[in-house]
Amino acid sequence: MDRDSYIRKSLAKLVGKTWEHYVVNRLVHRLDDPEIEFICQQHVAAGGARFLTDVYFPQFELHLEIDEVGGHARQEERDSHRSDIILAKTKHQIVRIATYDKSSHKEHTLATVNKSVDRLVERLKDLKEQQIRVNSFVAWTADNLDHPEQYYKKGSISSDEHAIFRSKVSALRCFGFNKEILQHGTWRIPERPGFVVWFPRFFEGGTWVNELSEDETIITEKRCNGNPVVSDTKKPDAKERYVFGKIEDVLGNRLFRFLGHYQLDEKTGDSTERRFVRVASTVSTIAPPGQYDPHKKFGGSSTNPEASAHVAALIAAGKLKLQL
């Protein structure tokens, strides 16, 4: 799904939630910045529970909560407690926009809510400018996801970076994969003997049940039918795993999120399950072979050196732009 389709479908999901639909639509249109990413109904695991925040801006680690008429002090107390849990877990910022007066529990006018939305718009613009000044802003590009180059160019990828990919192949580019298709659930990294890239799913389906702990430090692997897990620990590529968890977003899209480097825990578990423990949140990446070599096709054989060098020079000079 490209970015434009993502935006349309995200806003369409809010139909029926009158205030949320109004606030998010006004926010998106007033912001009018295709480089700022937003996620409606962001899942947050914290405090032994899973929450949904109304809107999340991953570039700024900022959540928006839209407070609608509750009518009960208990609801307001629960909302405040939930925010405290999320803040403690993620260290993110939370902005609240109230659509009603808390003392009278009467709804605000549109003009009052609009002022709150406009203040948030200005805050998001300021946050973007701050990141631009220190050269840390990463724009939300037209295809929304799949930017392995930003990770292998800087030489690392971290679970704290909200690194999400639409396909296994795009994720594997972060570790030197130069093919066009992957037919298995894991891929052995040639440059790192004993390491594989693993794509476990964390929702129902398939022949395996994979459970991710709340703090994302432990993955427990089981078979759906309860049969013993066949140990393949003798294979050199079984114990060390770079993990991209297969997840579903709020729109039902299947995505792959980087979780870190996990290692098989051989001291725990039994014949019916295996446990993998995260040993690193940040790992070094590998550029795909030929990605920066003008004399090589991407993942292929040699081409005409003079022609390739000429094309590479045009790209470097900004006179030629590749359409990927």
C-alpha positions in Angstrom: 0.0 0.0 0.0 1.4 3.4 -1.0 1.3 6.4 1.3 -1.8 8.0 -0.3 -3.8 4.8 0.0 -2.6 4.4 3.6 -3.9 7.9 4.5 -7.3 7.5 2.8 -7.8 4.1 4.5 -6.6 5.3 7.9 -9.1 8.2 7.9 -11.9 6.0 6.6 -11.3 3.6 9.6 -12.4 6.5 11.9 -15.9 6.9 10.4 -18.4 6.4 13.2 -16.1 7.9 15.8 -17.4 11.4 15.4 -14.9 13.5 17.5 -11.9 11.3 16.6 -12.8 11.4 12.9 -13.2 15.2 13.1 -10.0 15.9 15.0 -7.7 13.6 13.0 -9.1 14.9 9.7 -8.5 18.5 10.7 -5.1 17.7 12.0 -4.0 16.0 8.8 -5.4 18.7 6.6 -4.0 21.6 8.7 -0.6 20.0 8.9 -0.6 19.3 5.2 2.9 17.8 5.3 3.4 14.5 3.5 6.8 14.0 5.2 5.3 13.6 8.7 4.1 10.1 9.3 1.0 9.3 11.5 -0.5 6.0 12.7 -4.1 5.8 13.8 -4.8 3.4 16.7 -1.2 2.6 17.7 -0.8 -0.5 19.8 1.3 -0.1 23.0 2.1 -3.0 25.3 2.7 -1.7 28.8 1.9 -2.6 32.4 0.7 -6.1 31.6 -1.9 -4.9 29.2 -2.2 -3.6 25.6 -3.5 -0.2 24.8 -4.4 1.8 21.7 -3.5 5.4 21.4 -5.6 7.5 19.0 -2.7 8.8 16.8 1.0 8.2 16.9 3.7 10.2 15.2 6.7 7.9 15.2 9.3 10.4 14.0 8.7 12.4 17.1 7.7 9.6 19.5 4.5 11.5 20.3 1.0 10.1 20.9 -2.3 12.0 20.6 -5.2 11.0 22.8 -8.6 12.5 22.0 -10.7 12.8 25.2 -14.4 12.5 24.4 -17.3 13.0 26.8 -17.1 10.4 29.5 -19.4 11.8 32.2 -17.5 10.0 35.0 -14.5 10.9 37.0 -13.6 7.3 37.1 -13.1 7.3 33.3 -10.9 10.3 33.5 -8.9 8.6 36.3 -8.5 5.5 34.1 -7.3 7.6 31.1 -4.7 9.4 33.3 -3.5 6.1 34.7 -3.2 4.6 31.3 -1.1 7.6 30.1 1.2 7.2 33.1 1.7 3.5 32.2 2.5 4.4 28.6 4.9 7.2 29.5 6.7 4.9 31.9 7.0 2.1 29.3 7.9 4.1 26.2 9.3 7.4 27.4 7.2 8.9 24.6 5.2 12.2 24.8 1.5 12.2 25.1 -0.7 15.2 24.0 -4.4 15.2 24.9 -7.1 17.1 23.1 -10.3 17.4 25.2 -13.6 17.7 23.3 -15.5 18.6 26.4 -15.3 20.7 29.5 -14.3 18.4 32.4 -16.1 20.5 35.0 -19.5 20.6 33.3 -19.0 17.6 31.0 -20.5 19.6 28.2 -19.0 19.3 24.7 -16.7 22.0 23.4 -17.6 24.0 20.3 -15.8 23.2 17.1 -13.9 26.5 17.4 -12.5 25.5 20.8 -11.4 22.1 19.6 -9.9 23.7 16.4 -7.6 25.8 18.6 -6.3 22.8 20.3 -5.7 21.0 17.0 -3.9 24.1 15.6 -1.6 24.2 18.6 -0.7 20.6 18.0 0.0 21.3 14.3 2.4 24.1 15.3 4.1 21.8 17.8 4.6 19.1 15.1 6.1 21.6 12.7 8.5 22.9 15.4 9.6 19.3 16.2 10.3 18.7 12.5 12.3 21.9 12.3 14.3 20.9 15.4 15.2 17.6 13.8 16.1 19.3 10.5 18.5 21.6 12.2 20.4 18.7 13.7 20.1 16.6 10.5 18.1 13.9 12.2 14.8 14.2 10.4 13.9 11.1 8.3 11.0 12.0 5.9 8.0 9.8 5.4 8.5 8.9 1.8 5.9 8.1 -0.9 6.0 4.3 -0.4 5.4 4.7 3.3 7.6 1.8 4.4 10.6 -0.2 3.1 13.7 1.9 3.4 16.5 -0.6 4.0 19.0 1.9 2.6 18.7 4.2 5.5 19.8 1.4 7.8 22.6 -0.1 5.8 24.0 3.3 4.9 24.3 4.3 8.5 25.6 0.8 9.5 23.0 -0.2 12.1 19.4 -1.0 12.8 17.6 -0.8 16.2 14.3 -2.0 17.7 13.9 1.5 19.0 13.7 3.0 15.5 10.3 1.8 14.6 11.8 -0.1 11.6 9.0 -1.7 9.7 9.0 -3.3 6.3 6.3 -4.6 4.0 8.2 -7.6 2.7 10.8 -10.0 3.8 13.1 -9.1 0.9 13.1 -5.4 1.9 14.0 -6.4 5.5 16.7 -8.7 4.3 18.3 -5.9 2.3 19.5 -4.6 5.7 21.8 -7.7 6.0 23.1 -8.0 2.4 20.4 -10.0 0.7 20.6 -9.5 -3.0 17.9 -11.8 -4.4 14.4 -11.0 -5.4 12.5 -13.6 -3.4 12.8 -15.6 -0.2 10.9 -18.9 0.0 11.7 -19.8 3.6 11.0 -18.4 7.1 14.6 -17.8 7.8 17.7 -16.8 5.8 21.3 -17.6 6.7 23.7 -14.6 6.5 26.7 -15.6 4.5 28.9 -12.9 6.0 28.0 -14.0 9.6 28.3 -17.7 10.0 25.9 -19.0 12.7 23.4 -16.1 12.2 20.0 -16.2 10.5 17.3 -13.7 9.9 14.0 -15.0 11.3 10.4 -13.9 10.6 8.2 -15.3 13.3 4.5 -14.4 13.3 2.8 -13.1 16.4 -0.9 -13.7 15.5 -2.9 -16.8 14.9 -2.3 -18.9 11.9 0.3 -21.3 10.4 1.7 -24.4 12.1 3.6 -22.5 14.8 2.6 -20.5 17.9 5.1 -17.7 18.7 4.6 -15.7 21.8 6.4 -12.3 22.4 6.8 -11.2 26.0 5.4 -7.8 27.0 8.9 -6.3 27.2 9.8 -8.0 23.9 12.9 -9.7 25.4 11.7 -13.3 25.1 10.2 -15.2 22.2 8.6 -18.6 23.0 8.2 -20.9 20.0 5.7 -23.9 20.0 3.9 -26.1 17.5 0.1 -25.6 17.1 -0.6 -29.3 17.4 1.3 -29.6 20.7 3.9 -32.0 19.2 7.5 -31.8 20.4 9.7 -29.1 18.8 12.3 -30.8 16.7 15.6 -29.3 17.9 17.9 -28.1 15.2 20.4 -26.5 17.6 23.2 -28.6 16.0 22.9 -26.5 12.9 25.2 -23.5 13.0 22.4 -21.1 11.9 19.9 -22.0 14.6 21.0 -20.3 17.8 21.7 -16.6 16.7 18.7 -14.9 15.1 18.0 -11.3 13.9 14.3 -11.1 14.3 11.7 -9.3 12.2 8.3 -10.0 13.9 5.4 -10.5 11.5 2.6 -8.3 12.7 -0.7 -6.9 11.5 -1.4 -3.2 11.6 -4.7 -1.6 12.3 -5.6 -1.8 8.6 -4.9 -5.5 8.4 -1.7 -5.2 6.5 1.0 -7.8 7.2 4.2 -6.1 8.1 7.7 -7.0 9.5 9.1 -5.1 12.5 12.7 -5.4 13.6 12.9 -6.6 17.2 16.6 -7.2 17.7 19.2 -10.0 18.1 17.9 -13.1 19.9 19.8 -16.1 21.1 18.5 -19.6 21.8 18.2 -20.2 25.6 19.2 -23.9 25.9 18.7 -23.9 29.7 15.0 -23.4 29.7 12.0 -24.8 27.9 11.1 -28.5 27.3 10.5 -30.8 24.3 7.4 -28.8 23.3 8.8 -25.3 23.2 12.0 -23.2 22.7 12.8 -19.8 24.0 14.9 -17.1 22.4 16.2 -14.3 24.6 17.1 -10.8 23.2 20.8 -10.1 23.7 21.0 -6.9 21.7 18.5 -4.2 20.5 20.9 -2.7 18.0 22.9 -4.6 15.5 25.2 -3.7 12.6 23.8 -3.9 9.1 25.4 -5.1 5.8 24.9 -3.3 2.4 23.7 -5.6 -0.4 26.5 -6.6 -2.7 26.8 -4.3 -5.7 24.5 -1.7 -4.2 27.3 1.0 -4.4 29.3 -0.7 -7.1 28.6 0.9 -10.5 30.1 -2.1 -12.3 27.7 -4.6 -10.9 24.0 -5.2 -11.4 22.0 -5.3 -8.2 22.5 -9.0 -7.3 23.6 -9.9 -10.8 26.7 -10.2 -13.0 29.0 -7.6 -14.4 27.8 -5.0 -16.8 29.6 -2.6 -19.2 32.0 -0.8 -16.8 32.2 2.5 -18.8 28.4 2.8 -19.2 27.8 1.9 -15.6 30.4 4.4 -14.4 28.9 7.1 -16.5 25.4 6.4 -15.1 26.8 6.4 -11.6 28.5 9.8 -12.2 25.2 11.3 -13.4 23.4 10.0 -10.3 26.1 11.4 -8.0 25.8 14.8 -9.8 22.1 14.8 -9.3 21.5 14.8 -13.1 19.7 11.5 -13.1 17.2 10.1 -10.6 16.4 6.4 -10.2 12.7 5.4 -10.0 12.6 2.5 -7.6 
